[in-house]
Amino acid sequence: MAHTANTDNETLMYENNQEMLYLGASHGTKEIWKIFGWLTVITILDIILYFSMNPTMFRNIIFVVFGIVKAYLIVGYFMHMKHERLNLALSIIVPVLFILGLIFGLLYEGNFWSTI
């Protein structure tokens, strides 16, 4: 009979832990709407700057920075990478850094820097 009581306590602890994990994994709709608002503001700024600025390298850098910020927000909050372990996040971040290096290398080789 003692074994059954111990099993019941373990089951109760497991169920409580699962409930805590479930509630902890849900980061709330307020946070999602806040991030959605930031993405909307950045996109509106993106469109305004596209039509109001002359096409220069500075404008392109602004668009790249806005794109990186939007990608971070989307991957971090909507794909839940912000709440994952560091190793999983690094498996995404390191290839992105290589891709950014490739982009800047191609821009340099294409003599694109002379349009600043």
Buried (B, 14 or more C-beta within 10 A) or exposed (E): EEEEEEEEEEEEEEEEEEEEEEEEEEEEEEEEEEBBEBBEEBEEEBEEEEEEEEEEEEBBEBBBEBEEEBEBBEBBBEEEBBEEEEEEBEEEEEEEEEEEEEEEEEBEEEEEEEEE
